[in-house]
Amino acid sequence: MTRIESTKIPDTGSWAVTPGVQLVLGKEISSETRSQPTSRAISLTYERGTIVLEGSPWRIEQLRVPELRWDRRIGAYRVPAYRYAVLRATLGAQSVPIHDLDSRWQRRARLRLTAPQLRDYQGAALAAWEAGGQRGVVMLPTGSGKTRVAIAAIAAVARPTLILVPTRSLLAQWVEALSRIRFHPPVSRFGDGTHDLGPLTVATFAAAERHGEELGERFHLLVVDEAHHLAGPVQGELLELFVAPLRLGLTATPPSPKDDPQGAGRLERRVGPIVYRERTSALIDAGHLAGFDVQRLVIELTPGERATYERCREVTQRARVMMVDQKGVLPDWKTMAYEAKRRGPAVSAALREAFAARRE
């Protein structure tokens, strides 16, 4: 492909998808390039958590795809991999011919998986997810069978699937649950010292992040257990590495649009909106969950413990106030750790002191 250099790169900045991928942003390319579109077809290639679009830059620029960026180093446009579904829809709506990704999931045979029997609310959750274009978050209380809903979704899609979990214990639980049903070929485990890949793979967040480039284009469906963990600005970037056009998030505690609008927006953008929710009280009344009582225990602090508590609280509150953003939003701890280095040494020092006080 002919290398295209931009004559003007306004609003220069950086856009990193994975470590080692640094792009130069620009909104204009040369007038000579604009006037000489070479081909109507656009070629899509997966590269390190992004999709590279090769073809006429003039035509690509007119697509108005979210997060489309010009990479001056290679003379081509890129989008984050998680925008693949939007990109394909945009190209299809404009009847643009494409050479699609040579994605491994597109060459795989369909999975043979026996769907489990579902309760009425679980079936309603699955139906809501399918009605939402097979993208979205299912919010169900702990113990209500979110895993069964996900297995039914995997059986319905019957295409290569990656299940992301935050811990090793959940990795083992998912592998055990999937191993109890009829499935061919066997479920693969990716994490906790094992790196097996197959059409149906369960991976920890940490392992998937370290091997994102290897996993990024293999799967058609992405299931995210405990999806609220990936609503933050840093940890949620993991979800941007994957091409998977179909996505199912599972959680009992999604970020609230009122209390955490940024987190709620990030989760909706990376996985999809909340397509189904059920209250704990409703499932208890229906006999699906056991009832429970809430008991509050009050523990009196000694004078020394009270003094230590007040001192640590003052230190942490002072650091958090320093981190309040322009909209007056008080960030969570993970966000503060990510942002501190951008705020200078004084803020970094205050945050280190706050973390030490929090551990104390």
NUDRENFI-752705 format. One record per residue (C-alpha): residue number from 1; residue in three letters; x, y, z. Coordinates in Angstrom, 3 decimals. Example, Ala and Ser with C-alpha at 12.3 -4.5 7.8 and 13.67 -1.06 7.14 Angstrom:
# NUDRENFI-752705
R     k     r         px         py         pz
R     1   ALA     12.300     -4.500      7.800
R     2   SER     13.670     -1.060      7.140
//
This chain:
# NUDRENFI-752705
R     k     r         px         py         pz
R     1   MET      0.000      0.000      0.000
R     2   THR      1.272      3.482     -0.824
R     3   ARG      2.389      5.390      2.253
R     4   ILE      0.366      8.577      2.762
R     5   GLU      1.832     11.473      4.701
R     6   SER     -0.391     14.139      6.163
R     7   THR      0.407     17.753      5.382
R     8   LYS     -1.389     18.891      8.513
R     9   ILE     -1.842     17.092     11.805
R    10   PRO     -3.946     19.382     14.038
R    11   ASP     -4.713     18.727     17.698
R    12   THR     -1.795     16.326     17.961
R    13   GLY     -2.064     13.907     20.831
R    14   SER     -1.590     10.287     21.745
R    15   TRP     -4.034      7.427     21.714
R    16   ALA     -2.856      4.173     23.250
R    17   VAL     -4.791      0.933     23.011
R    18   THR     -2.120     -1.419     24.324
R    19   PRO      1.398     -0.728     25.578
R    20   GLY      3.620     -0.164     22.591
R    21   VAL      0.865      1.162     20.334
R    22   GLN      1.175      4.937     20.082
R    23   LEU     -0.702      6.760     17.369
R    24   VAL     -0.376     10.268     15.997
R    25   LEU     -3.797     11.819     15.655
R    26   GLY     -4.920     14.068     12.873
R    27   LYS     -8.104     15.215     11.238
R    28   GLU     -6.794     16.172      7.812
R    29   ILE     -4.838     14.360      5.151
R    30   SER     -3.233     15.804      2.067
R    31   SER     -5.447     17.432     -0.549
R    32   GLU     -3.640     15.366     -3.176
R    33   THR     -4.720     12.149     -1.429
R    34   ARG     -8.298     13.416     -1.085
R    35   SER     -8.619     14.035     -4.788
R    36   GLN     -7.309     10.608     -5.817
R    37   PRO     -9.378      7.841     -4.238
R    38   THR     -7.849      4.635     -5.617
R    39   SER    -10.414      1.951     -4.808
R    40   ARG    -13.897      1.614     -3.398
R    41   ALA    -12.982     -1.499     -1.391
R    42   ILE    -11.709     -1.154      2.180
R    43   SER     -9.547     -3.826      3.786
R    44   LEU     -9.817     -4.530      7.536
R    45   THR     -6.900     -6.023      9.487
R    46   TYR     -6.579     -6.728     13.223
R    47   GLU     -3.403     -5.381     14.780
R    48   ARG     -2.616     -5.190     18.513
R    49   GLY     -6.042     -4.276     19.793
R    50   THR     -6.980     -2.124     16.802
R    51   ILE     -8.481     -2.549     13.354
R    52   VAL     -6.466     -1.045     10.523
R    53   LEU     -8.519      0.263      7.580
R    54   GLU     -6.675      0.244      4.268
R    55   GLY     -8.057      1.727      1.088
R    56   SER     -9.017      5.194     -0.040
R    57   PRO     -8.334      7.562      2.917
R    58   TRP    -10.824     10.000      1.438
R    59   ARG    -13.599      7.386      1.527
R    60   ILE    -12.627      6.131      5.006
R    61   GLU    -12.629      9.661      6.398
R    62   GLN    -16.262     10.099      5.312
R    63   LEU    -17.457      7.083      7.329
R    64   ARG    -17.656      9.025     10.616
R    65   VAL    -16.904      5.910     12.665
R    66   PRO    -16.464      6.625     16.410
R    67   GLU    -12.813      6.831     17.493
R    68   LEU    -11.488      6.676     13.920
R    69   ARG     -7.888      7.933     14.019
R    70   TRP     -5.211      8.572     11.420
R    71   ASP     -1.891      6.784     12.053
R    72   ARG      0.770      8.756     10.251
R    73   ARG      3.403      6.066     10.776
R    74   ILE      1.680      3.588      8.458
R    75   GLY     -0.443      5.983      6.434
R    76   ALA     -3.762      4.405      7.395
R    77   TYR     -6.734      4.830      9.718
R    78   ARG     -7.352      2.783     12.862
R    79   VAL    -10.227      2.165     15.255
R    80   PRO    -10.166      0.254     18.569
R    81   ALA    -11.056     -3.398     18.025
R    82   TYR    -14.210     -3.190     20.126
R    83   ARG    -15.690     -0.817     17.529
R    84   TYR    -15.733     -3.608     14.949
R    85   ALA    -19.515     -4.109     15.124
R    86   VAL    -20.159     -0.387     14.624
R    87   LEU    -17.625     -0.275     11.804
R    88   ARG    -19.231     -3.199      9.979
R    89   ALA    -22.709     -1.697     10.410
R    90   THR    -21.494      1.641      9.048
R    91   LEU    -19.811      0.040      6.040
R    92   GLY    -22.881     -2.075      5.356
R    93   ALA    -25.270      0.901      5.613
R    94   GLN    -23.201      2.767      3.035
R    95   SER    -22.780     -0.286      0.763
R    96   VAL    -19.002     -0.025      0.939
R    97   PRO    -17.295     -3.200     -0.370
R    98   ILE    -14.776     -4.621      2.096
R    99   HIS    -12.116     -7.274      2.499
R   100   ASP    -13.097     -8.336      6.007
R   101   LEU    -10.889     -9.414      8.881
R   102   ASP     -9.309    -12.798      8.420
R   103   SER    -10.645    -13.547     11.884
R   104   ARG    -10.200    -17.019     13.262
R   105   TRP    -13.761    -17.131     14.608
R   106   GLN    -15.092    -16.648     11.085
R   107   ARG    -13.432    -19.904     10.004
R   108   ARG    -14.521    -21.965     13.016
R   109   ALA    -17.278    -24.565     12.935
R   110   ARG    -20.320    -23.878     15.088
R   111   LEU    -20.173    -25.059     18.704
R   112   ARG    -22.294    -28.004     19.799
R   113   LEU    -23.580    -27.095     23.244
R   114   THR    -26.635    -28.263     25.158
R   115   ALA    -28.532    -25.315     26.640
R   116   PRO    -29.586    -25.651     30.293
R   117   GLN    -33.159    -25.397     31.491
R   118   LEU    -33.956    -21.847     32.587
R   119   ARG    -36.335    -20.397     35.133
R   120   ASP    -38.855    -17.843     33.909
R   121   TYR    -36.777    -14.796     34.850
R   122   GLN    -33.619    -16.350     33.400
R   123   GLY    -35.417    -16.979     30.134
R   124   ALA    -36.685    -13.388     30.176
R   125   ALA    -33.124    -12.157     30.684
R   126   LEU    -31.895    -14.199     27.718
R   127   ALA    -34.762    -12.973     25.527
R   128   ALA    -34.047     -9.348     26.474
R   129   TRP    -30.372     -9.773     25.571
R   130   GLU    -31.261    -11.292     22.202
R   131   ALA    -33.794     -8.512     21.539
R   132   GLY    -31.032     -5.985     22.237
R   133   GLY    -28.929     -7.284     19.355
R   134   GLN    -27.035     -9.750     21.566
R   135   ARG    -25.147     -6.924     23.241
R   136   GLY    -25.875     -5.796     26.780
R   137   VAL    -25.661     -6.320     30.521
R   138   VAL    -27.890     -8.634     32.561
R   139   MET    -28.302     -7.504     36.177
R   140   LEU    -29.383    -10.305     38.518
R   141   PRO    -28.804    -10.766     42.281
R   142   THR    -26.048    -13.018     43.607
R   143   GLY    -27.125    -16.648     43.565
R   144   SER    -29.869    -16.181     40.970
R   145   GLY    -28.130    -18.101     38.179
R   146   LYS    -26.392    -15.574     35.963
R   147   THR    -24.027    -18.334     34.829
R   148   ARG    -26.932    -20.411     33.504
R   149   VAL    -28.178    -17.422     31.508
R   150   ALA    -24.719    -17.026     29.988
R   151   ILE    -24.441    -20.723     29.105
R   152   ALA    -27.822    -20.531     27.390
R   153   ALA    -26.602    -17.488     25.447
R   154   ILE    -23.438    -19.335     24.406
R   155   ALA    -25.556    -22.267     23.212
R   156   ALA    -27.836    -19.939     21.255
R   157   VAL    -24.951    -18.164     19.513
R   158   ALA    -22.944    -21.393     19.046
R   159   ARG    -19.844    -19.513     17.919
R   160   PRO    -16.371    -19.268     19.488
R   161   THR    -16.751    -17.643     22.903
R   162   LEU    -14.396    -16.095     25.453
R   163   ILE    -15.552    -15.800     29.079
R   164   LEU    -13.675    -13.239     31.175
R   165   VAL    -13.605    -13.569     34.969
R   166   PRO    -11.817    -11.446     37.606
R   167   THR    -10.418    -14.217     39.858
R   168   ARG     -8.884    -17.666     39.745
R   169   SER    -11.676    -19.075     41.890
R   170   LEU    -14.282    -17.907     39.374
R   171   LEU    -12.121    -19.365     36.589
R   172   ALA    -12.346    -22.768     38.282
R   173   GLN    -16.101    -22.392     38.916
R   174   TRP    -16.836    -21.564     35.273
R   175   VAL    -14.722    -24.446     33.974
R   176   GLU    -16.530    -26.819     36.329
R   177   ALA    -19.973    -25.494     35.341
R   178   LEU    -19.223    -25.795     31.622
R   179   SER    -17.697    -29.249     32.051
R   180   ARG    -20.972    -30.561     33.498
R   181   ILE    -22.897    -29.960     30.262
R   182   ARG    -22.619    -31.611     26.868
R   183   PHE    -20.090    -29.677     24.838
R   184   HIS    -17.661    -30.392     22.058
R   185   PRO    -14.749    -29.718     22.048
R   186   PRO    -13.893    -29.448     25.787
R   187   VAL    -13.711    -26.088     27.536
R   188   SER    -10.271    -24.433     27.652
R   189   ARG     -8.692    -22.615     30.600
R   190   PHE     -6.553    -19.510     30.099
R   191   GLY     -5.032    -18.242     33.340
R   192   ASP     -3.676    -19.419     36.705
R   193   GLY     -0.617    -20.909     35.018
R   194   THR     -2.500    -22.588     32.155
R   195   HIS     -2.694    -21.103     28.659
R   196   ASP     -4.988    -23.365     26.653
R   197   LEU     -7.060    -21.835     23.861
R   198   GLY    -10.116    -23.310     22.219
R   199   PRO    -13.471    -22.332     20.727
R   200   LEU    -14.841    -22.021     24.275
R   201   THR    -12.280    -20.474     26.608
R   202   VAL    -12.467    -19.109     30.154
R   203   ALA     -9.783    -16.542     31.003
R   204   THR     -8.956    -14.309     33.928
R   205   PHE     -8.866    -10.558     33.399
R   206   ALA     -5.125    -10.529     34.131
R   207   ALA     -4.240    -13.300     31.657
R   208   ALA     -6.432    -11.787     28.947
R   209   GLU     -4.797     -8.395     29.388
R   210   ARG     -1.287     -9.844     29.112
R   211   HIS     -2.184    -11.824     25.984
R   212   GLY     -4.739     -9.497     24.443
R   213   GLU     -3.122     -9.483     21.024
R   214   GLU     -3.228    -13.273     20.874
R   215   LEU     -6.876    -13.452     21.971
R   216   GLY     -8.263    -10.314     20.367
R   217   GLU     -9.609    -11.654     17.045
R   218   ARG    -10.398    -15.267     17.969
R   219   PHE    -13.904    -14.950     19.393
R   220   HIS    -17.378    -14.000     18.224
R   221   LEU    -19.011    -13.729     21.663
R   222   LEU    -17.480    -12.110     24.732
R   223   VAL    -19.025    -12.936     28.134
R   224   VAL    -17.876    -10.689     30.999
R   225   ASP    -18.582    -12.007     34.492
R   226   GLU    -18.659     -9.429     37.300
R   227   ALA    -18.725     -6.810     34.559
R   228   HIS    -18.800     -3.874     36.996
R   229   HIS    -15.081     -4.465     37.623
R   230   LEU    -14.396     -3.275     34.060
R   231   ALA    -16.354     -0.027     34.251
R   232   GLY    -13.282      1.986     35.266
R   233   PRO    -11.091      4.086     32.944
R   234   VAL     -8.059      1.790     33.223
R   235   GLN     -9.156     -1.786     33.830
R   236   GLY    -12.001     -1.460     31.315
R   237   GLU     -9.539     -0.901     28.484
R   238   LEU     -9.203     -4.688     28.410
R   239   LEU    -12.588     -4.902     26.673
R   240   GLU    -11.393     -2.607     23.888
R   241   LEU     -8.852     -5.192     22.691
R   242   PHE    -11.459     -7.645     21.398
R   243   VAL    -13.159     -7.758     18.021
R   244   ALA    -16.091     -9.861     19.342
R   245   PRO    -19.257     -8.181     17.986
R   246   LEU    -21.556     -9.971     20.469
R   247   ARG    -21.164     -9.154     24.176
R   248   LEU    -22.884    -10.216     27.395
R   249   GLY    -22.095     -8.628     30.748
R   250   LEU    -23.156    -10.235     34.041
R   251   THR    -23.343     -8.336     37.315
R   252   ALA    -25.390     -7.822     40.456
R   253   THR    -24.019     -4.309     41.015
R   254   PRO    -23.593     -2.257     37.823
R   255   PRO    -22.421      1.352     38.170
R   256   SER    -25.314      3.727     38.710
R   257   PRO    -25.923      6.347     36.009
R   258   LYS    -26.738      8.759     38.847
R   259   ASP    -23.826      8.061     41.202
R   260   ASP    -21.221      7.025     38.617
R   261   PRO    -22.311      8.292     35.189
R   262   GLN    -18.843      7.920     33.714
R   263   GLY    -18.536      4.287     34.793
R   264   ALA    -22.038      3.499     33.555
R   265   GLY    -21.243      5.114     30.211
R   266   ARG    -17.977      3.222     29.819
R   267   LEU    -19.649     -0.120     30.533
R   268   GLU    -22.458      0.607     28.086
R   269   ARG    -19.988      1.625     25.387
R   270   ARG    -17.768     -1.448     25.838
R   271   VAL    -20.396     -4.118     26.532
R   272   GLY    -23.843     -2.626     25.979
R   273   PRO    -26.735     -1.164     27.981
R   274   ILE    -28.504     -2.929     30.836
R   275   VAL    -31.061     -5.042     28.980
R   276   TYR    -32.594     -6.841     31.967
R   277   ARG    -32.695     -6.400     35.723
R   278   GLU    -34.517     -8.152     38.535
R   279   ARG    -34.826     -7.104     42.166
R   280   THR    -33.695     -9.393     44.973
R   281   SER    -37.008     -8.943     46.790
R   282   ALA    -38.961    -10.090     43.732
R   283   LEU    -36.971    -13.331     43.481
R   284   ILE    -37.358    -13.945     47.213
R   285   ASP    -41.127    -13.424     46.980
R   286   ALA    -41.263    -15.853     44.045
R   287   GLY    -39.353    -18.463     46.019
R   288   HIS    -36.275    -18.436     43.787
R   289   LEU    -33.978    -17.031     46.482
R   290   ALA    -33.905    -17.640     50.222
R   291   GLY    -34.909    -14.755     52.455
R   292   PHE    -32.412    -13.096     54.752
R   293   ASP    -32.200    -10.674     57.665
R   294   VAL    -29.799     -7.756     57.924
R   295   GLN    -28.153     -7.325     61.305
R   296   ARG    -25.887     -4.405     62.108
R   297   LEU    -23.150     -4.844     64.713
R   298   VAL    -21.718     -1.708     66.335
R   299   ILE    -18.092     -1.963     67.474
R   300   GLU    -16.775      0.631     69.887
R   301   LEU    -13.242      1.899     69.243
R   302   THR    -10.733      2.487     71.998
R   303   PRO     -9.417      6.074     72.340
R   304   GLY     -6.194      5.063     70.569
R   305   GLU     -8.055      3.354     67.733
R   306   ARG    -10.357      6.336     67.364
R   307   ALA     -7.386      8.724     67.108
R   308   THR     -5.725      6.537     64.450
R   309   TYR     -8.988      6.291     62.507
R   310   GLU     -9.542     10.043     62.497
R   311   ARG     -5.961     10.717     61.420
R   312   CYS     -6.142      8.225     58.534
R   313   ARG     -9.545      9.522     57.475
R   314   GLU     -8.216     13.086     57.323
R   315   VAL     -5.206     12.005     55.234
R   316   THR     -7.309     10.053     52.731
R   317   GLN     -9.973     12.739     52.463
R   318   ARG     -7.370     15.414     51.769
R   319   ALA     -5.888     13.325     48.947
R   320   ARG     -9.294     12.611     47.419
R   321   VAL    -10.255     16.297     47.472
R   322   MET     -7.074     17.050     45.517
R   323   MET     -8.259     14.573     42.874
R   324   VAL    -11.773     15.999     42.335
R   325   ASP    -12.267     16.545     38.617
R   326   GLN    -13.579     19.651     36.873
R   327   LYS    -17.171     18.454     37.219
R   328   GLY    -16.806     18.068     40.972
R   329   VAL    -16.857     14.254     40.815
R   330   LEU    -14.863     12.467     43.526
R   331   PRO    -13.049      9.568     41.790
R   332   ASP    -12.628      6.028     43.087
R   333   TRP     -9.268      4.705     44.265
R   334   LYS     -8.303      2.998     41.014
R   335   THR     -9.025      6.159     39.066
R   336   MET     -6.967      8.220     41.500
R   337   ALA     -3.993      5.880     41.145
R   338   TYR     -4.210      6.210     37.358
R   339   GLU     -4.595      9.987     37.352
R   340   ALA     -2.083     10.895     40.088
R   341   LYS      0.981     10.751     37.858
R   342   ARG     -0.613     13.365     35.588
R   343   ARG     -1.188     15.776     38.460
R   344   GLY      2.422     16.249     39.530
R   345   PRO      4.692     15.083     42.386
R   346   ALA      2.714     16.806     45.176
R   347   VAL     -0.484     14.949     44.310
R   348   SER      1.408     11.675     43.853
R   349   ALA      3.000     12.050     47.291
R   350   ALA     -0.379     12.825     48.895
R   351   LEU     -1.917      9.800     47.245
R   352   ARG      0.883      7.487     48.426
R   353   GLU      0.326      8.738     51.967
R   354   ALA     -3.411      8.155     51.566
R   355   PHE     -2.920      4.595     50.364
R   356   ALA     -0.661      3.898     53.343
R   357   ALA     -3.305      5.356     55.686
R   358   ARG     -6.022      3.292     54.018
R   359   ARG     -4.053      0.083     54.582
R   360   GLU     -3.448      1.074     58.206
//
